[in-house]
Amino acid sequence: MGDEQRQAPKPTYGYDSEPLAFEEEGEDSSLPAVWDVMALPSQPAEEQRPPQPQTPRAYPAAVLAAQRRCKFDTGSYLRAADSNSTAAKHVTAFLHFLEVRAYRKLGFLYLLRDGSLLGAVRNGGMIPDDADLDAVLLLPLDMTLEQVHAAVEAELRALRSPFQLLINDDGRSRWLAMLRTAPDGTVFHMDLTVYPSQLFVGAPIRGFKGDLIYPTRVQAAFTALCRCTYFPLRTNCFDHAEAYLTSIYGDFRSPSKTHAYMNILEEVYV
């Protein structure tokens, strides 16, 4: 090797991971005084640089905010997204709060999971006939679930409490849920699973094929954050989303009634 320094191989997810540039200036992140689905953007903003959180949080060194657009998000989608139904408007309002308030302002890293991730990859937005939002929020190293709940609740109060925020507990895990009741009495919700970053290892391990991998699906996803489209917003996904969706749905490109038989999370009680 001579004077050359041997470089440790980077973790791989099955494809090239070179950055993909964003074309235009980002959107104005200001929010309406009263949360209103009619105030949501009509088109996803083109981001020259993905927005970075305003509040620094204590996350493991390998976990960084998304720096580029996901390679799978080319702007051409296999199926049309639902953007006009009542469910789509309420689900998009959940995501707008999660993106702009919880992520950009409060600094809590998140990503889409399962059905919502499938919609982002295949439809560029909500799957028709879907009615909720599925996401994962990464718990900072120095915060409890109750502290995150309190911080998010304070933001909701500042917006005159457009959603109800709960801590759900099924005896195996605890997670945040946001509820919103439509004028006709229909209740829409977002399940925001919370995963502790204390469980992440400091470095990847070598897999059977010689590649470097992380031991949990959650860590692999949060060390590969990228920006994707969930019409009419930009949001957080992860680089190997297509491979992940194939592992849980099979041929995810064709619509079916099949539910995920496994998901991104291990059972963890926080």
N, C-alpha and C positions, 0 to 999 in steps of 0.2 A: 504493500500500500504506500510505502515511502512516507512523505509528509502529509498525505491525504488523511483526513479524519473520517473514520467509518461512521456512517449515519444509521441510527436505528430506524427500521421501517415504520411507516405510519400505519395506524389502524386502517383496515380496508373494509369496504362494504359492498364490494362486487362491481365497482365501476370507477371510472376516472372522477376525481373530485376537484378539478380545476375551477376557480371562481368564474361565475357568469356575471358580467357587468349589468348594471341597471341603466336604463337609457335616459330617463328624464328626472326632473326635480321631484322631490317628495311632496306629500300633501301637507296642508295646514292641520296640525294636530289639535287645534282649539276645539272645545266642546260646547254644545248648546247649554244654556243655563238650566233648562229642564230637559231630562232625557226623553227623546221622542224618536220613534222609528222613522218619522218623516224627515228628520234632520240627518239621516245617514247619507253617505256619499252615493251618487248614482252610478259611479264607475270606480273600479279599483285604481288607486294612484300608482303611477310608475315611480319607482324609487331609485334614484341615482345611487344612494347609499341607504341601506336599511336603517330604520330608526333605532337608536340606542337608548337603554333605560336611563332615566334622569336620576334615579336613586340607586347608588351602588349597594349590592347585596353580597353577603359572604357565601360564595359558591366555590366548589372545588376548582382548582386551577385549569383543568381541562374543559370546564363547562363555560362556554362563551356565548354571548348573544349572537344571533344570526348575522353573518357578514355578507351574504349574497343571496341571490335568487336560486331556488331549487332547480336543478337541471331538468327534472321531469316537467316543470311548469313552463311549457313553451308557448302558452296562450291558445293552443288548439286542444280541445277536449273531446273525449269519445262520446259523451252524452251531455244533454242540456241540463243546466242547473235550474232549480226552482228559486226564483227571486221575487215572485209576485204574490204568493199565497200569504195568508195571515201567519201561518207557522213560520215561513221564511223570514218575514219581517221581525218577528219576535226573537227567533234564533239569531238573526244577524245583530239585533240589539245586544244580546248577551255577548256575542263575539266582539262587538265594538267596544263594550265596556272592558272586557278582558284584555283586548289589545291596547287600548289607549290609556285606561286608568290603571289596571292592575300591572300591566307590563311596562309601558313607556313611562308612566309617572312613578309607580311604586317600586318598579324594578323586579317584579316576580317573574321568573322565566316560566314559560308554558309552551305546550305544543298540542296540536290536534291529535286525537287518537281514533282508532276503529272507524265507526260509521262516518264521523265528520272528516276524518283523514281520507277515507275512501271518496267522499264527495269532493274534497279538494283536488285529489289526484285525477279522478275519472271525469268529474263534472265541472270542475272549477268553481264549485259552490255547493249548496245544499242539494242532497239527493231528493228528487220528488217523492212525496209521501213520508219523508222523515219529519220528525217533530221535536227534536231536541239537539243539544250540542254536547259532544264528548271531548273533553280536554284533560290534560295533566298539568298540574302546577307543581314545580319543584320547590320543596321546602328549603330555605337557606340553612346553612350550617348552624347558625346561632338563633334560630327562631323556632317556636312551637306552632302547631296548628292553630291554637287559640290566638296567638299573636298575629298570625297572618289573617285570621278571621276578623280580628279587631281592626286591622289596618284597612281591609277591603270594606268592612262595614262602615267605617268613617267616610270612605269615598262615596259609598252609596247614599249616606245621609246628606253629603254635600250636593248630591244630585236629586234630593228630595225623595230618596228611597224608591226608585223605580222597580227594584226587584226585592224579593225577600231572600235573605241569605241564611242558610242553615248548615249546621254540622250534622251529618248523618253518620250513624254507627250501626253496623250489622253484626257486631261481635267479632268480626274478622278484620275489618278495616274501617277507617273513618275517612270521610271525604266531605267537600263542600258542595252544596247544591244551591242553585239560584232558581227561584220560582217567579213567574209572572202570570197574572190572571188577565185574560182578554175580557173585553166588555161582555161577551156572550157566556162567560164563566169557564171557558177552556183554560186549563193550566198548562203553560209551557215551562220547560225546565232546562237547566244546564247542569250536568254532572261534572264537577271539577275534582278529579282524583288528585290527592296530594301524596307525593312521594318524597321521603327524606333523603337529601343529598349526603347525609352522614354514612349511608350504606354504600356509597360509591368507593371503588378502589382508586388508589393513586395513580396506577398505570395499568395499561391493558395486559392481558396474558396471551400466551401463544396457543392458538387453536390446533386441532388435529391436522389441518392442512398447512400449518406453518404461518398462517396469517395472524395478525394481532387483533384480538377481539376483547370486548368488555364482557364481564360475566353476567350482567343483567341487560335485558332489552331496554329498560328505562335509561340506563347509563349510555348505552350505544346510541340511543335517540338524542339525548341531551348533549352529547359531544359531537353531534352532526346537524345542528340546527341550521335551517335555511328558510327563506321567505317564499311563500306560495300564495296562490289566489284562492279566496273563498268569497265569491262574488257577493257584494261589491267591495270587498276589503282585501288587504294583504294581511297575512297571518303567519304563524310559525308552524312549519312542518319539519321533516328531517330527511337527509339525503337519500337514505335507503328505504323510503316509504313504499316504493313499488315492490321491493323484495319482501318487506314486512307484510304488506297486504296480501301478497301471494301466499305467504306462509299461513295466514289465518283464514283467507277466503277461498283459496284456490285461484280460479280464473276470475279475478275481480273486475276485469274489463267488461264483462257481460252482466247486466242486471239479473239478480236472483233474489229469492227470499231467504237465502242462507245467512245465518247469523255466524259471527266469529266464534270458532270453537276454542280459541285461546286468544289472549290479548297481550298488550304491551306490559302489563303489570304483574308482578308477583304479589301475593297477599302479604301486606305489611300493615301492622297496626301502629298508627302514629298518634 
